[in-house]
Amino acid sequence: MSNRGGSTPSIALALGGGGARGLAHIHAIKALDELGLRPTAISGSSIGAIMGAGMASGLSGKDIEEHARSILSRRAEVLARVWRSRPATFSEMMESGLRLGQFNAPRVVGAFLPEAIPETFQELKIPLHVTATDYYGHCLAVLSEGDLVSSLAASAALPAIFCPVERDGRLLIDGGIYNPVPFDILEGKADLVIAIDVVGAPSKTSAKVPTTVEMMFGATQLMMQSIIAMKLESRRPDILLRPPVSRFRVLDFLKINAIMEETAGLKDELKRAIDAAFTTAAKHSA
C-alpha cells in the first residue's frame, strides 16, 4: 500500500448488495464519519449503491440512519410509499402482462430516497460507481454519469420484484447478479480499498421447508457468494468485512431495528481494521 503524498492513506469504499441486509452499511458509513475519513470514490451494488449515493451526496451516516428509521420503522409509511409507486393506470400495468416483478424500479426507489440525493452523478460530492447487469449484453454495466435515480433503480432491479430498467439502449437488472461486492472496480482509485459484504447465506430459522420464493432468493445468495469467492482468488480488497446478516431476508426492511442492533459491531470492527491498515502503511512508508 502506498501513501500518495499525505500522512493518511486515501480510501475507497465498496458497498455490496443484499436487500434489507444492506442497512448494516450505515454502521460502516458512521465509522468513517467518526474517523473523519472521506472516500475518494465509492462503488455500490443494489442497496449498496443506494447507501453509497447517500454518502456521496454529503449525507452523514447519522442522516441516513434517521431517514431510514423514519420510514422503515412505520409499516403504514412503507405501504403508503409502495402504493404511490404502483402502475399509474390499468393499461400500464397490463402493458407487458400481469406478472411477478411488476414494480417500476425508478418509481419505487425514487419514493424512498432522501431529498438530498441529486438527479445526476455530476452533482455528487464524491465520485460514485453503480453496478448493474446488462441483460442482453451478458456483462457488467458500471454507471457513473447521467441520471442517478435510474442508475440506482437498475442496480436494485431484482427480477422477482422489479421490471428491468431501460437505460442508454440497454436492458438492466440487479447489479449483484454480476458483481455483488464491487471492490474490483475501485482498483487504483485509492491507497486503501474497503469492502462490506452483506450478501449473507441461506439460514435455517425454522423447521419449515422454505417457500418457492425463499428458495429463489436463497439460491441467488449462493450464486453471489460463489462469484465473490472466485473474485477473491484473484484479488482482495485491503479490508473485507462481513457483518452477521444471514438470518435476515432480502425484504426484511421492516426489521430495521433488529438488523441495526445485530450488526452494530461492524462500526468498531471497521475502525480497528482501518487503524491496523494505517499503522501498516505508516511502517512501510517510514
N, C-alpha and C positions, 0 to 999 in steps of 0.2 A: 504494500500500500504506500502510495506516495503522499507527500504533503505539499500541495500545489501553492507554494509561496506564502502560506499562512501558518499560524501556530495551531489552528484547529482544522482537522481534515474536513473537506466538504462531504456532504451526504446526499444520497438519492434514496427515495422511498418507493417500494413496490408493494401495493396492497392487493391481496388476492380476492377471488370471488368465493361466494358461499352463502348467498342469500342473507337471512337474518343473522347467521353466524358472523357476518361481517360487521355487526355492531361492535364487536370486540376491537375493531380498528380504532375506535375512539380512544381507547386507552393508549395506543401507540402514539397517536397524534398529541394527546395530553402530555405524554412523556417528553416528546420533542419540544413542546411548548415550555415545559418546566425547565428543560436544559438550555433553553434559548437557542435551539437549533432550527434552522430553516433549510429545507431541502433545496438543492439546485434544480432538481427535476423530480417529478412524481409519475409513476405509472400505475394503472389500475385495471382490473378486470371486474365487470359486473358491479356488485356492491362496493368493491374496492375502488372502482372508477368514480362512483358517486361520492364516496368518502374523500377520495383524493381531490375531486373537484371542489369540495367544501374547503379543504385546506388550501388548495391553490387559489381560491377566491379571497383568502385572507381571514377566513373564519378560524377561531381557535378550537381546540378540542372541546373546551367547555361550551362554546357556542353551538357546536354540532350536537353535543350531548343534550343540551337544553332543547334544541329544536326537535331532535328525535323523540325525547321523552314527552314533549308537549303534544305530540301526535300519537305515538305508539302506546302511550300509557292509557289511552282512551279508545276503546273499541268503537264507540259511536263515531269518533272523529275519523278513524281509519276507514270505516264503512262509508262515511259521507264522501270522502275524497275518492274512494274507488268508484262509488256511484256516479260522481260527477265526471269520471273518466270513461264511462261506458260509451258504446257507439251512440252517436247523436241521433240517428234515425234507424228505423227498421231496415230500410234499403241498404244502409251502410253495414248493418250487422249481417245481412244476407248476401252481401256483395261477393264474398268468397265461400259462402256456405256456412251455416251454423256449425261450429266445431270447437273442440278443446283448443285453448290457446288463442282465444278471440280478442283479448285485450290489446288495445293500441298502446304500445310501449312508450312512445314520446308523451302521450297524453297522461298516462299513469305516472311516469317518472316526473314529469313537469308538475304534477299535482302535489308531489311530496317534497320537492326541492326547496331549500331555503331561498328567500328572495335575494340574498346577497350573491347567489351564483349567477354570473352574467350569461348573455346569449351566445357569446363566441369565445373560442380558445384565446384569441388575441387579447381579450380583456382580463385574463387571469394574471395573478401576481407571480405565479410560479409555473414554469412550463409543465404541461400535463400531456401524458401519452395514454390514450384509451384503447384497449384491445377489443376487437370484435372478430367474429368468424365470417369470412366471405363464403357463403353457402355454395354458390355455383363456381366460384374461383378456387375452391378447395384449399384455402390458405388463410393465414392470419392477416387481419387488417389492423393497422395501427393508425388511429385517428388523432391528429394533433393540431388541426386548424379548421376554421369554418364554424358551422353551427355546433354548439356544445351539447344542448339538450338531446338532439337526435343521436349524437355520438354516445352519450351516456345510456340512452334508451337501447341503442343497438347492442352495446356491451352487456346489458342486463336482459336482453330478449330471450329468456329461456323458452324453448319451443313449446313446452307443455302449458305455458301460461300466456305468452305474448305472441302476437303476429310478428313476423320478421320486419325489419326496418329497411326501407329502400333509401340508399344514400349514395350519391356520386355514381349512379349507374350500377350499384352492387346491391345484392340482397344480403343483409347482415343479420346474424343471430348471436347469441350469447358468446362473449369473448372467452369464457372459461373452457369452452369446448376445445380450443386450440392452445390456449395459454392461461392456465388457472392462476398462476402467480408470476406476472411478467417482469421478473427481475432482470432477465437477459437483455431486454430492450433498453436498459439503463447503463449497460456496459460502456465505460469511458466517459460517462456524464458526471462522475463524482469520484472522490477518493474511496468512499465507503458506500456500499450498496446494502440497504436494509430491506429484508423481505418478510412480510407477515402472511402466513398461510392459514386460512380459515376454512379450507375445504372440508376438513373432518372426514369421517368414515362412518358407514352404517353402524349404529349402536343398538344393541338389544335392550330395549327398555321395558319390554313386557313379554309374556309367553305367547301373545297373539302372533299369528303369521302376518307379515307386512301386507298392506293392501297393494294393489297393482301400481297405484301412483307412488306409494312409498318405495316400492321396489325399483321403479323407474328412476326416482331421484337418487336412491342408494347406488344403483348401477352407475349413474353419472358421476357420483363421488368416487367410486372405484376407478373409473376411467381417468378422471382428473388426477387422482393420486398416482396412477401409472405414468401419466405424462410428466408430472413433477419429478418422479423418481428418475425417469430417463434423462430429463434436463440436468438434474443434479450430478449425473455421472460425468457430464462433460464440463460443467461449470457450476460454481456455487456462489451465492451472494456472500458478502462478508459476515452478515448476520442474518440468520433464518430462525424465526420464532413461530411456534405453533401453539396458540392458546387452546385450552380444553373446551372444544365446541361440539364434539361429536354427538352428544346427547340431544342437541337441538336440531330441528328440521329446517329446511330451506325457507319455509314460510312462517316460522315461529316469531314473527316480528312483534306480536303482542306480548311475548315473553321477554321484553327488553330488560326488565328489572333482573330477572334470573340470569340472563346472558351477561349483563354488565357485572353482576356480582360474581359469577363463576369465573369470569375472565379478568378480574381486577388485577390479578398478579402480573399480567402482561406489562403493565406500566413500569413496575420496578425491575422486572426481568429485562426489559429493553434498556433501561437506564444502566444496569450493571453491564450488559453486553456492550453498550456504547463506550462506557468507561474503560472496559478492558481493551476494546479495539483502539481507542485513542491512546491508551498507555503503550500499547504495542507499536503504534505509529510513531509515537514520540521517541521510543528507543531506537527504531530503525532510522529516524532522521537525525539522531544525535551524532 
